[in-house]
Amino acid sequence: MFICPLREEVLMVFVFGARGTLTGASQVIFIYTPEAYPTAIRSLGLGAAGFMGHIGSIVTPFMAEVLVRTSIHGTEGTYAAFCLVCAVCTILLPIETRGRPLQESLKN
């Protein structure tokens, strides 16, 4: 997208496609987070992860509607940067939860 200029309508389709993909990916928060935290602080961990997802939901419409009119490349670059950060964070997740029982306390 950086190489060839696209019509604004096509770019909007790509931006909203990215938004839909990110929304779907954010559902992982509600699958992974409860398994990663012990029961005693599970709701706190889920709430913090959900809060960050809501911040993204607030910022994305601004980027899709306002920032794209200012700088198309800035919008694409911002989405790409966040995708890279999220990919790195996913790779660095500390635990594998498959086959692991849920922790009941912080002492485990």
N, C-alpha and C positions, 0 to 999 in steps of 0.2 A: 504494500500500500504506500510505502514511502517513495517507491520508484515512479509509479505512474499515478497521475492525478485522477481521481474518480469523481463522478458526478455526486452531488450532495445527497441525492436520494439513495444511491447505491451505498454510499458511506454510512448513511443512517441505518440501512438494513444491517450492515456489518456491526455497527455500534450496538444496535438493539439485540443482534444475535449474540454478541459478546456479553451483553447484560444478562440475557437469558441463560447463557452457559454459566456465568458466575453465580447467578441465583440458584441454579441447580446444584452447582458445586458447593454452595454454602450450606446445603442440606446435610452435608457430611458432618457439620458441627453437631447436629442433633443425633448422629449415630456414633461418632468417635468420642466426643467429650464425656458422655456419661460413663463410658467404659474406662476412661483414662484417670478419673478421679475417684477417690474413696467415697463411700456413702456419706460420710460426715461433711464433706465439702462439695459434693456433686452438684448441688443446685447453684452454688457460687461459681463453679467452673463453667457450667452451662450458661448461666446468666452473663458472665463476662464474655464468653464466645459469641453468644447471641447479640450482645451489645455491639461488638465490633462488626458483626454482620449488618446490623441496623445502620451503623455509621456508613458503611458502604452503600446501603440502599438510599441513604440521604444524598450522598455525593454523586452517585451515578447519574441521576436525571440532570443534575447541573452540568456534568461533563457532556452528556449526550445532547443537550439542548443549547447551552450557553457557550461552553468552551469550544465546541466544534465550529461555531461561527467565528470565533476569534482565531483559533489555530487548529487546523485539522491534524497537522503533524503532532502538535502538543497533545491532542486528545489521544491519538493512536499511541504515542510514546508513553503517556501516563498509564493507559490500559496495559501496554506491554510490560512496563516496569512493575505494576502491581501483580501481573501474572507471574513474572519471574520471581518476585519476592514470595508469593504464595507457593510456588513450586519448590523453592529452597526450603521454606518453612515446613512443607509437607515431607520433604526428604529427611529433614532433621527431627521429625517427631520421635520422641524418646522411646516409645514402647510399642510392641506388637500386641494387639489384644486378642488375636485369634486363639481360641482354646484356653484362654486365661480366665479364671474366675474373677468376679468383681471383688474389689477390696472393700472391706467393711469399715476399717479404721485407718487412721494415719500411721499407725505403728507398723503395718505390713510392709 
